[in-house]
């Protein structure tokens, strides 16, 4: 444990505490079992088109079934990253996205992790899955965070090129929180900018955030990109987002994530 924390330190052993290494091993077994036994489930959150008033796209989000509970991704995705299992989870979610588009003609946003973006072999495999699916590729939007994108820009750009050549579109998630946002905005071929929720949730009382969001919307329009506001949690925020010229809104006020099967019950 001392070595893992950087060395040059002492760690006191406490027999009643679980060793982080042991906890990580437990997560490895748990996540691999979830992949084997189909314990992951895809949820979807609606994204509202503010120009038409229609919900025409959904973001896929992964959950882990641990009966009687549903485990949220914050509890396990970082472990999956450390263990290298995240690539298998990403590919499973990719398959769920392809099936949704094929069966129901939806526009679907799906997240890819930094490890997947930096692994050409995995990207080529999911590109082959896309080719075999015969779906309209522009219905598929790949979401990547700026942090993941700039971790290895060369590999990220190569992976984006592979998928864009098939017709996929890209969204740059959590936009605005990185110091290099404008520099990488020019380099990364993103079709959508998802404005980080820290700017959105305080729009009603924070005039500076309103100016920042307005500037991002104007910049995006000038570059031919579309904008999505995250964390739209109430009607007042939705009104501000619309007035500031944002194209899409996402958040609990628009709709909470639900199991994919429930989408179609709600649309009937």
N, C-alpha and C positions, 0 to 999 in steps of 0.2 A: 504493500500500500504506500509506503514511503517513496519507493521508486516511481510508482505511478503518479504521485503528486509532485514529482520534479526532483526528488532526491534531496540530500543535504538537510534531512529532518528526521525527527523521531515520531513514531506513531505508537500510542499506548494501546495495547491489546485489551479489549473488554469481552469476556466470554459470553455475555448476554446480547452482544450485538452481532448482526450478520455482516460478514466481510463483504465489501463491495464486489470482490472477485467472485465470491460464491453467489451473490445476488445476480450478477451478470450471467453466470452459468445457468441459474434458474430461469432467467429470461430467455436465454438461448433455447433451452428445452421447451419452454412455454410457446415461444413464437414459432419454432419449427413444428411443434405439434399442431398449432393453429393452422399452419399451411397444409399439413398432411390431412387434417381432419375437417377442413373447411370451416374454421371458427372465426374467420374474418368476415365482416359484412360491410357492404357499401351503403353509405348514406348519401343523400344528395340535398344540396341547399339551393333554393331558387335564386336567380339573378334577374332583376326587373329591368326591362328596357324603358328608360325614362322618356324616350321620344314617342313610343307607341303605347305605353302603359301595359304591355304584355310581358309575361314571363316566357321567354323563348330559349333559355339556356339554364343549365344546372351545373354546380360544382360538385364533383364526387369527393367524399371524405371517408376515410377508413375507420372502422371500429373493430374491437376485439370482443367476441362473446365469451364471457367468463361467468357462467350462470351462477346466481341469478342476475348478475350485473353485466352492463355494457361498459367496457373500458375505453376511455377516450384516448386519442392518439398522443396527447401530451405525456401520457404515462409510459408509452412504449416505443415511440418512433426514434427517440434519441438512442435508446438501447439497440434498436434494430440497425441504426446507422453504425454504431460502434462495433456491432457483431458482423456487419456485412450482410445481414438478412434483408435489409431494406430493398435491395435490388429485386429480390423475389416478391416482396410485397408490392413494389411499384409495378412489376410485370402483371401480378394478379389484378391490381386496380386498372391497369391498362386494358386487360381483357374484359373487365366489367364495363369500361367505357365503350369499347368496340361493340359489345353486345347490346348496350342501351341504344346506341346510334343505329345499329342494324335493325333492331326489332321495333324501335319506336320513333326513329327519325328525329331525335333530339339533338340539340347542340350541347356538347358536354365538355366541361373543363376538368382536367385531371392533372394532379401534381406529380412532378418527378424530382427526386432527391438529388443532392450534389453527387453522391456516389454513383447513381445511375447516369447522370449527365457526364461524368468523367470516365464512363466505361463504354467504349465504342462497341464492344461485343454485345452488351445488353441492348444498346440503342439499335444496333442492326437487327437484333432478334425481335424487338418490338416493332421495328419498321417492317419486318417480314410478316409479323402478325397483322399489321395494318394492310399490307398488300393482299393477304389472303382473305381478309374480311370483306373486301369489295365495297366498303362504305364510302360515302362522300367525305373525303379527308378534311375539307374545310369545316366540317361539323365538329372536329376535334380540336380543342384548344389546350395546349400544354402550358401549365403554370409552373414557373420557376421563380424562386426568390432571388433578389439581387445578390445576397450573400452567397447562395449556391452558384450563381452565374459567374461571379468574379473569382471564385475559389481557384478556378483554372480556366481562364478565359479562352485559351486556345482550344482546349477539348470541348468546352461548352459550345463554342461557335461551330466546331466540326459536327457535334451532335445535332445542333439546331439545323445545320445545313442538310443533314441526312433526312430529318423529318420534314423540313420545309420543302424539300424536293418532292416529297409525296403529297404536299398540299396542306399539311397541318399548319395551324396558326399558333402563336405564342402570346402568353400574358406574363408581364414582369410583375411579380407579386411583391407586396410590402413596399411599394415604390415611395420614395421620399425620405426614408430613414437612413440610407447609406450616403456617406459623404461624396461618393463617386457617381451618384445617380445620373447626372447630366452627361458625364463623360461616357459612361457605359450605355446610356440611352441611345447615343449615336452609333455605338458599335454593335449593340445587340438588336437583332431584327424582331422586336416585339410588336405585335399588333394591338395589344391592350396594355394599359398601365393600371394596375390595381393600387389605388392610393391607400397608404397605410392607415389603419383605423385610428391611430393616435391623433391624426389630423381631423378625422371625421367626427368622432364621438363628442367633441367639444365645440362644434361649429356654432351652436346657438349662443355661447357666451364668450367665444374667443375670436375677436376680430382679426388677429394676426393669422390664425389658422384659415379663416375664410379667404384672406388674401393669398395665402400659399396655395390653397386648393383651386382658387380661381386661376392663378398663374399656371398651375400644372395643367388645368383643362385647356387653357389657351395655347400652351406649349404643345400639348398633345395634338390639338387640332391642326396647328401649323405644320406638324410633322406627319400628319395623316394617320395618327394613332387614335384609338378610342379609350375612354376612361371608365373605370369601375370604382365606385366608392364602397369600401368595406365598413362594417360595424354601423350600419344604419339601423338604429335601435328604436326610433320613435318618429312620429309624424313631423315634428319640428325639424329634425335633422334631415328627413327626406325632402322637406320643402327647401331647405338651404342647399342641399346637394343639387336639386333640380334647377334652382335659381342660379347656381354657380356654373352651369353648363356641363355637368357631368353626364355621361351617356347612359351608364347603368348603375344600379344600386343593389347592394347585397347586405344582409344583416337580419337580425331577429324580427325587425318590423316588417320585412318583406316575407320572411318565412324561416323557420328553424330547420336544421337538417333533419331529414326523415329517412327511414329505410327506403331504398329504391322502389320496392314494390308498392309503397304508399303513394308515390307520385301519380300513378295511373288511376288509383281510386279517387284522388282529389281532382283529377282532370276530367272525370266523367260528369 
